[in-house]
């Protein structure tokens, strides 16, 4: 029993060292789920990606931009099976370009998805896939349909006053920017009242290569409001198994992994312990 607080303290030191390392990078690189040797503070069944998204919002005030270079785009799959409204940017751009849908039809669809995400406490998952959404800012956005402020976590955080039990105000008719996306017909059945459920948030994703994604998207998305995060999945392949020659790297968004995935985890854990030790020594020097 006496060692438990020490173990917990060590885990928190490793966590602090990990995030100190990530904060120095333009793109955070985190395990999608838990990798016990590399991120021992993340319990089995919990998500390293969820911790990164939470940190981006609460500590940085930024909306997560997920750079999904994983095989089969498992980050997209991860969100598809959650309570999510998926806004398909690439699909919409193609539909408008080919005349399959009008700009107004696309914006109305997105408006309803934003409304439903707020109403039912879901994540608005803005999926850009492998496109550069250059038409998003100048054509496929509107203050009364799909405002660009959906990417601004500071704006999202002010929705708390309209979200029971955090607040009890009525979004419909208020001065909040998102009130403009509401129509009288949207609140007919609720007596003119529109309030959010807990759980509403926004996540943006792209399949563009991590090395180029931020520069490519800078002309299309408000990058100053976004925290780039590149989740990765370590493939636990035995050393005797060889990857097919045409198989893409499993961890394209992270540094190349050694053939032995466990060795990669141990190396990462050792780096964190060394960094945690240096942080502890620096702290003791300041207080000593």
C-alpha positions, -999 to 999 in steps of 0.1 A, spaced: 0 0 0 28 24 8 42 22 -27 9 31 -45 13 69 -42 49 66 -54 37 46 -84 10 71 -92 35 99 -88 59 82 -112 31 78 -138 22 114 -135 59 123 -140 60 102 -171 28 118 -184 43 153 -178 75 143 -196 55 129 -226 35 161 -230 65 183 -224 80 165 -254 49 168 -275 45 205 -267 78 211 -284 65 196 -317 44 212 -344 23 180 -346 15 159 -315 22 122 -322 1 100 -298 -10 64 -297 -46 59 -308 -53 36 -278 -31 25 -249 5 13 -254 15 1 -219 52 3 -223 52 37 -240 23 54 -222 18 35 -190 -5 61 -174 -32 53 -200 -53 24 -187 -62 -5 -210 -95 4 -228 -88 41 -226 -76 62 -255 -44 81 -260 -62 101 -287 -90 111 -263 -64 124 -239 -47 144 -266 -80 159 -278 -90 168 -242 -56 184 -236 -59 204 -269 -92 218 -258 -87 224 -221 -51 235 -219 -46 250 -253 -81 262 -262 -77 246 -296 -99 223 -318 -82 189 -326 -71 184 -362 -64 147 -366 -39 138 -393 -50 102 -401 -21 85 -419 -29 51 -404 -36 20 -425 -73 18 -434 -78 52 -417 -86 37 -383 -90 71 -368 -120 77 -390 -133 43 -380 -127 51 -343 -151 81 -347 -176 65 -370 -186 41 -342 -191 69 -317 -220 94 -314 -209 115 -343 -223 137 -371 -198 133 -400 -195 163 -422 -180 150 -455 -161 179 -470 -145 162 -500 -178 146 -510 -196 179 -508 -170 197 -529 -173 170 -556 -211 171 -555 -212 209 -560 -186 207 -587 -205 181 -607 -239 197 -601 -252 168 -581 -260 192 -553 -262 229 -550 -242 250 -526 -274 258 -507 -283 221 -504 -249 212 -490 -250 240 -465 -285 231 -453 -274 195 -448 -244 207 -428 -266 231 -408 -288 202 -398 -258 181 -388 -245 209 -366 -279 214 -351 -283 177 -343 -248 174 -329 -257 202 -305 -291 189 -297 -280 153 -290 -246 159 -275 -226 145 -304 -192 152 -319 -193 171 -352 -166 153 -372 -154 174 -401 -137 149 -424 -116 165 -452 -102 131 -464 -74 136 -488 -86 169 -503 -75 205 -497 -109 222 -490 -101 255 -506 -137 263 -513 -147 258 -476 -139 293 -465 -151 312 -495 -181 292 -507 -191 263 -484 -196 283 -452 -221 308 -439 -229 325 -406 -265 312 -407 -257 277 -420 -222 265 -413 -202 292 -396 -164 291 -396 -166 297 -359 -173 259 -355 -135 256 -356 -130 281 -327 -130 263 -294 -133 296 -275 -167 300 -293 -177 264 -285 -168 269 -248 -193 297 -245 -221 273 -253 -219 261 -217 -246 286 -206 -270 269 -230 -261 233 -219 -279 219 -188 -268 213 -161 -240 238 -168 -264 265 -178 -301 270 -185 -302 298 -211 -320 295 -245 -298 295 -275 -326 304 -298 -329 342 -301 -297 347 -281 -267 368 -292 -244 337 -295 -231 332 -331 -246 297 -333 -280 311 -327 -281 322 -363 -281 287 -376 -315 280 -358 -348 285 -376 -382 290 -359 -392 256 -373 -363 239 -355 -378 248 -321 -415 244 -328 -419 212 -309 -398 225 -279 -418 257 -274 -392 279 -289 -364 266 -266 -331 252 -279 -306 238 -254 -276 216 -260 -267 183 -244 -234 176 -228 -209 160 -253 -211 184 -282 -177 191 -296 -159 195 -329 -131 174 -344 -115 180 -378 -96 152 -397 -75 149 -428 -58 121 -447 -30 143 -461 5 133 -453 16 146 -419 47 163 -434 26 185 -457 -8 187 -441 -4 219 -421 11 238 -449 -14 225 -474 -44 233 -452 -32 267 -441 -51 284 -470 -83 266 -463 -87 261 -425 -81 285 -396 -49 267 -385 -43 291 -356 -75 276 -341 -64 240 -346 -41 216 -328 -26 191 -353 -25 156 -338 -11 125 -356 -24 93 -340 -5 62 -347 -10 24 -342 19 1 -335 14 -31 -353 24 -60 -331 39 -82 -358 64 -109 -347 99 -105 -360 95 -137 -382 67 -121 -401 76 -100 -430 54 -72 -444 43 -76 -481 65 -55 -504 35 -33 -514 23 -28 -479 24 9 -467 40 16 -434 16 12 -405 29 42 -387 32 67 -415 24 96 -391 51 88 -366 88 81 -367 96 48 -383 92 19 -359 118 -8 -354 109 -43 -366 101 -53 -330 71 -32 -318 78 -39 -282 113 -26 -285 99 6 -299 76 9 -269 105 3 -245 127 28 -262 99 55 -259 93 46 -223 131 50 -216 131 84 -232 102 95 -211 118 82 -179 150 101 -187 131 133 -194 110 128 -162 142 124 -142 157 156 -157 124 175 -149 125 162 -113 161 173 -109 154 207 -123 124 210 -99 145 200 -69 172 225 -79 147 253 -80 132 244 -46 165 233 -30 
